[in-house]
Amino acid sequence: MAADDRSGPVSGLSSSPNSSVRTEGRHSATFEVLGWRFELSASPGLARLAIVGDEARYTHLVEPRALAAWAIAATKLLSLRPADSARGRAAIRAPFLLDREGRPSIAFEALVSEQGVGYRLLIGGDATALTSLVTTVDVVRGMAQAAAGIGRVVQPSR
């Protein structure tokens, strides 16, 4: 399900900054990346993603199926390996997590080079307002796992 938006060769990757992950209660998770806070929580029948940082605050209500699909796509980026040569360099973006109104909230992008695989967290989908934060494999894994778990919790009973 991960989209392959290759944008050509990627120059050397810098090291990822420190970030922190905090679990709050049983049905929520908070992630902090470069001064931005991402709070994912369960509500009856849907999930809520709050994004706070840089004097901005966005709240997205997300359907359980959209959250589960996004978690799978983000997890697929974790299987990428370093490129064998310059020809294997790429930027590969998983789809944005869309809220109930179809607005893009966050996405992960993997940057593949011979030195390794680096990750960026993208905020917003409007080309004029897109914010990009360098992050770590642990944040990608943690957010994907939290999204998958919360997606299961808020899934309506059948």
N, C-alpha and C positions, 0 to 999 in steps of 0.2 A: 504494500500500500504506500510505501514511501515514494514520493515523486522524485525524479531525477532531473533537477534543474542545474545541469552542469554549466558553469560560467567560465570555463577555460582554466588555464594554469593558475595555480595558487603559489604565491611566493612563500618564503620561509614562515613557519608558524611560531608565534611567540608563546611563552609559557602562560598557562591559564592562571588568573588571579584566584585568591582564596575566596571561598563562599561558605556559607553555613546553611545547614538544614536542621529544622526543628519540627518535631511532630507534636501537635497540640491535640490531646485527646485521642479518641479512637477514629474519628472520621474527618480529620483535617490534617493538613501539612503546610508548613511555611518554609519557603526557600528564600535566601537572600543572596543576591548576585550584584556586586558592584554598586551598592547603595539602593538597589531596587528590591522590593519585597513582593513575593508571589504567594498568595494564600489560597489554597485549594480546599474547599470544604463541601460536605454533603448537606443537602437540603432535601425535604420530601420530594421525590420524583425528579430532581435535577441537582446539578452541582453548581457551585459558585466559584469563580476565579476572580480574585481581587488583585490588581496590580498597582503597587504604590511606589512612586519614586520620582526624582527629578521634578518636584512640584506638580506631579500628575497623579491622578487616581482614576482607574478604570475598573468597572465591575462588569463581569460577563456571566450570564446564566447559561449553562451548557447542558444539553441533553445527554443522558447516560451513554447512548450508543456513539455519539460524536466523541465523547471523552474516551471511550474504550478504543475506538478506531485510531484516535490521535496517539494514544499510548502505544499501540502496536507499531505505528509508523515511526515514532520516536525511538522505540526499542531497536528497530531494524538498523538505525544508524550506528548502534554500538557494535555491530558485526563487521564494520569497515576496518580494513587493515592499511598500513602505509603503502604508498605506491612503489612499484619496482623501479620506475624511471620517471623522468619528467613528463612523459606521455600519459602517465597514470594520475597526474594531479587533477583534482576536481573539487568543486564545491557542490555538495548534494544536500538539498533541502527537503525535509519532511513537510507534509502539508500543514498549513496553519490550523490551529484549533478554532473552529467556528462556533460562535454562540448561537442562541435561539433566533436571533435576528439576522444571522448570516454574516455577522461582523467577525473578521479575523482578530484573534487575540495574541497568541504566541505560536512560535514554531522553532524548531532546532535546525541548524545547518551544520554539516560536517565538512571540514576542510582537510582534504587528503593530499599529502605530499610525501616525498621520500623520507622526511624526518619524522613523520607520524601522522596522527589524526587529531585535529583540534576541533573544538565545537564553539558555536555561537548561538545565543538565545536571541531570537528576533521578537520584537514587541510591535504589534500593530501590523496591518497589512497594506495601509495606504502608502504608496511609494513616497509621498511627501512627508510622512510622519513616522517612517520606519526607524526604530531604534535597534541597534545591534550591540550585544554584550558578549564579550569573550567569557566562556564558562568552562567547566570541567566535565569529564566523563561521569563523575559521581553525581553532579547535578542533573545531567541528562537521565541517567539511570534512576535516580531518586524521584524526579518529577514523573517519569514514565510509570514507575511502580506505584506512586501515590495516585496518579490519574487512573490507572487500571483498578486499583483497590476501591477508590471512591466511586468509580463507574459501576462497580459491582454492588456497592452498598446502596446507591440511589436507584438502581434498576427496579422498576415497578414489579411487584409480584404478579405472577401469571395465574 
